Amino acid sequence: MSQISAKDVKNLRDITGVGMMDCKKALEETGGDMQKAIDYLRKKGAALAAKRADREAREGMVVIKITPDHKAGVILELNCETDFVARGEVFTSFVSALGELALATLTSSPEALLPLTLGEAYGGETVDDAINTMTGKLGEKISLKRLVYIDAADGIVEAYIHPGAQLGAIIHVATDQPEVVRELAKDLAMQVAAAAPIVVDRSYVPADYIANESEIYRQQALEQGKKEAFVDKIVIGRLEKYYQDVVLSEQFFIKDNNTKVSDVLSEFRKKHQVKVDVIEFVRCKLGE
């Protein structure tokens, strides 16, 4: 067996980020061949990933990346097993790199991102292989859970990340005056993060959601002894409250709980003589 120098071990660690003992073993197993040692560690990471496939990965980080002109953005969630790893520089840098890659390649799903190639900092590996390598490096299951790309050619993309990077929201606002609307768009992104709406307008609430809620309210009313003649009115009233909870335009604005978001938008249009319409949004809370 060839003599393994401390310098070689350090070089391998610098390339892979894997612990010194694992690097030394990899070099010993491959006769000191650096490239073979790198491949050895990658395979070891893949093997560890397979072993930990059934483990729960509920910690992690939400990251949002937006182009300088705010015409496009991505929101991404990467999971790991412990908060300790999630807060480490190795993990957070990796999440950031994935977000940058997704934004640069206009990638809109985890499945589409996995075969893409990362830069030199990650050895030119595909995202899928890099996740396995990261599993070997950190000793935890790493899972790319969510990724959404938003294009706002007709307006702007804005975002909000809650401190701790476990909750974030990204929003697409159509407008003819992006700079005028930017601060409002940021507030609306914060609204989405804080109030958790599911749609922009009530017409987009899925029919099965409405049917399910209606049946729950109906059964509750009957169990409370309400007469059948009044049950439908009760259901309608409770559905109105449901819409206020889940429809962005019908929620009360987080900066003025006496005013609905729809009214905030109307007043903003009149005051600034500007077009402003919320087109879509994505809210991402870690583990949901």
C-alpha positions in Angstrom: 0.0 0.0 0.0 1.4 3.4 -0.9 2.2 6.0 1.8 -0.7 8.4 2.3 0.5 11.9 3.1 -1.2 14.4 5.3 -1.2 16.8 2.4 -3.1 14.4 0.1 -5.6 13.8 2.9 -6.1 17.6 3.3 -6.4 18.1 -0.5 -9.1 15.4 -0.7 -10.9 17.0 2.2 -10.7 20.4 0.5 -12.2 18.9 -2.7 -15.0 16.9 -1.1 -15.6 18.4 2.3 -15.6 15.0 3.9 -14.0 14.3 7.3 -10.2 13.7 7.5 -10.5 10.1 8.6 -12.9 9.2 5.8 -10.6 11.0 3.3 -7.6 9.0 4.6 -9.5 5.7 4.3 -10.6 6.6 0.8 -7.0 7.2 -0.3 -5.9 4.0 1.4 -8.6 2.0 -0.3 -7.7 3.5 -3.7 -3.9 3.3 -3.5 -3.5 7.1 -3.1 -5.3 7.9 -6.4 -7.0 11.2 -5.9 -9.7 10.8 -8.6 -10.5 7.2 -7.5 -10.7 8.4 -3.9 -13.2 11.1 -4.9 -15.3 8.5 -6.7 -15.0 6.2 -3.7 -16.4 8.9 -1.4 -19.2 9.7 -3.9 -20.2 6.0 -3.9 -20.0 5.9 -0.2 -22.3 8.9 0.0 -24.8 7.2 -2.4 -24.7 4.1 -0.2 -25.3 6.1 2.9 -28.2 7.9 1.2 -29.7 4.6 0.4 -29.4 3.4 4.0 -31.0 6.6 5.3 -33.8 6.7 2.7 -36.4 5.7 5.2 -35.3 8.3 7.8 -37.4 11.4 8.3 -36.0 14.7 7.1 -38.1 17.4 8.5 -35.6 20.1 9.2 -33.8 22.1 6.6 -34.2 25.5 4.9 -36.4 27.5 2.5 -34.5 29.7 0.1 -35.7 32.2 -2.5 -33.7 33.6 -5.4 -34.9 36.5 -7.6 -33.3 37.9 -10.7 -31.9 41.5 -10.4 -34.7 42.9 -12.5 -37.3 41.0 -10.4 -38.8 39.4 -13.5 -38.4 35.9 -12.3 -37.8 34.0 -9.1 -37.7 30.5 -7.5 -38.6 29.2 -4.1 -37.0 26.0 -2.9 -37.1 23.7 0.2 -34.2 21.4 1.0 -34.6 19.0 3.9 -32.2 17.3 6.3 -32.7 15.4 9.6 -31.5 17.9 12.3 -31.6 21.6 12.9 -27.9 21.5 13.7 -27.0 20.5 10.1 -29.7 22.8 8.7 -27.9 25.8 10.2 -24.4 24.9 9.2 -22.6 26.7 6.4 -22.1 23.5 4.3 -25.9 22.9 4.1 -26.9 26.6 3.7 -24.4 27.1 0.9 -25.6 24.0 -0.9 -29.2 25.2 -0.7 -28.2 28.6 -2.0 -26.3 26.9 -4.9 -29.4 24.9 -5.8 -31.5 28.0 -5.8 -29.1 29.8 -8.1 -29.0 26.9 -10.5 -32.8 26.6 -10.6 -33.1 30.3 -11.3 -30.4 30.4 -14.0 -31.9 27.4 -15.8 -35.6 28.3 -15.4 -36.2 25.1 -13.6 -39.7 24.6 -12.0 -39.7 21.2 -10.2 -37.4 19.1 -8.1 -37.5 16.3 -10.7 -36.2 18.7 -13.4 -33.4 20.0 -11.2 -31.9 16.7 -10.2 -30.2 15.9 -13.5 -28.7 19.4 -13.9 -25.0 20.0 -13.3 -23.6 22.1 -10.5 -20.4 24.2 -10.8 -16.8 23.5 -9.8 -17.6 24.1 -6.1 -19.5 20.8 -6.2 -17.2 19.0 -8.5 -19.3 19.4 -11.6 -21.7 16.8 -10.2 -25.4 16.6 -11.1 -27.7 17.8 -8.3 -28.8 14.2 -7.7 -25.2 13.0 -7.2 -24.3 16.1 -5.2 -27.2 15.3 -2.8 -25.7 11.9 -2.3 -22.3 13.4 -1.7 -23.8 15.9 0.7 -25.4 13.0 2.6 -22.0 11.3 2.9 -20.4 14.5 4.0 -23.1 15.5 6.6 -24.2 12.0 7.6 -27.9 12.8 7.2 -30.6 12.2 4.7 -30.8 15.2 2.3 -34.0 15.6 0.3 -35.1 18.2 -2.3 -38.8 18.6 -1.4 -40.1 21.6 -3.3 -39.1 23.9 -6.1 -41.3 26.4 -7.9 -40.2 28.9 -10.6 -42.2 32.0 -11.2 -42.0 34.2 -14.4 -43.3 37.8 -14.2 -42.7 39.2 -17.6 -45.8 41.4 -17.1 -44.7 42.8 -13.7 -42.5 41.9 -10.8 -41.6 39.1 -8.4 -41.2 39.9 -4.7 -40.6 37.7 -1.7 -40.4 37.4 2.0 -38.3 35.0 4.1 -39.1 34.8 7.8 -36.1 34.9 10.1 -34.7 31.3 10.5 -35.5 30.5 6.8 -38.2 28.0 7.7 -41.0 30.0 6.1 -41.1 32.0 2.9 -43.4 33.3 0.2 -42.9 34.5 -3.3 -45.5 36.5 -5.2 -46.1 37.6 -8.8 -47.7 41.0 -9.3 -48.7 42.3 -12.7 -48.0 46.0 -13.0 -47.0 48.7 -15.5 -44.9 50.5 -12.9 -42.7 48.0 -11.1 -40.8 50.5 -9.0 -44.0 52.0 -7.6 -45.5 48.7 -6.7 -42.4 47.0 -5.2 -43.0 47.9 -1.6 -46.6 46.9 -1.8 -45.6 43.6 -3.4 -43.2 42.9 -0.5 -46.0 43.6 1.9 -48.2 41.1 0.0 -45.5 38.5 0.1 -45.4 39.0 3.9 -49.2 38.7 4.0 -49.0 35.3 2.2 -46.3 34.0 4.6 -48.2 35.2 7.7 -51.8 34.5 6.8 -51.4 31.4 4.6 -54.0 32.0 1.9 -54.4 29.3 -0.7 -55.7 31.3 -3.7 -55.8 34.8 -4.9 -59.5 35.0 -5.6 -62.5 32.9 -4.3 -63.2 31.7 -7.8 -60.0 29.6 -7.6 -60.9 27.8 -4.5 -61.2 24.1 -5.6 -64.7 22.8 -5.7 -63.9 19.8 -3.5 -62.6 22.1 -0.8 -65.9 24.0 -0.8 -67.9 20.7 -0.8 -65.8 19.4 2.1 -66.2 22.5 4.2 -69.9 22.8 3.5 -70.5 19.2 4.6 -68.5 19.8 7.8 -70.5 23.0 8.6 -73.8 21.2 7.8 -73.1 18.3 10.1 -72.0 20.6 12.9 -75.2 22.6 12.5 -77.4 19.4 12.6 -75.5 18.1 15.6 -76.2 21.4 17.4 -79.9 20.9 16.8 -80.4 23.5 14.2 -83.5 23.2 12.2 -83.1 22.1 8.6 -84.7 25.3 7.3 -81.8 27.3 8.8 -78.9 24.9 8.0 -78.3 26.2 4.5 -78.1 29.8 5.8 -75.6 28.7 8.5 -73.5 26.9 5.9 -73.4 30.0 3.6 -72.4 32.2 6.5 -69.6 29.9 7.6 -68.3 29.6 4.1 -68.0 33.4 3.9 -65.7 33.2 7.0 -63.8 30.3 5.3 -63.2 32.5 2.2 -61.9 35.3 4.5 -59.4 32.8 5.8 -58.1 31.2 2.6 -58.6 33.8 -0.1 -55.8 36.5 -0.3 -58.0 39.3 -1.7 -60.6 38.7 1.2 -58.1 38.5 4.0 -57.6 41.5 6.3 -54.3 43.3 5.5 -51.6 42.5 8.0 -50.6 46.2 8.2 -54.2 47.3 8.7 -56.6 44.7 10.2 -59.6 46.9 9.4 -59.0 46.8 5.6 -59.2 43.9 3.3 -56.4 43.2 0.8 -58.8 43.8 -2.1 -59.5 47.3 -0.7 -55.8 48.0 -0.3 -55.2 47.1 -3.9 -58.1 49.3 -5.1 -56.9 52.3 -3.0 -53.3 51.8 -4.3 -54.5 51.8 -7.9 -56.5 55.1 -7.4 -53.7 56.8 -5.5 -50.9 56.0 -7.9 -52.8 55.6 -11.1 -51.1 52.2 -11.6 -52.0 48.8 -12.7 -51.5 46.2 -9.9 -53.0 42.7 -9.8 -51.8 39.7 -7.9 -51.4 36.8 -10.4 -50.0 34.0 -8.3 -48.0 33.2 -5.1 -46.3 30.3 -3.5 -46.0 29.8 0.3 -43.5 27.4 1.7 -43.3 26.4 5.3 -40.7 23.9 6.3 -42.1 20.4 6.8 -45.6 21.1 5.5 
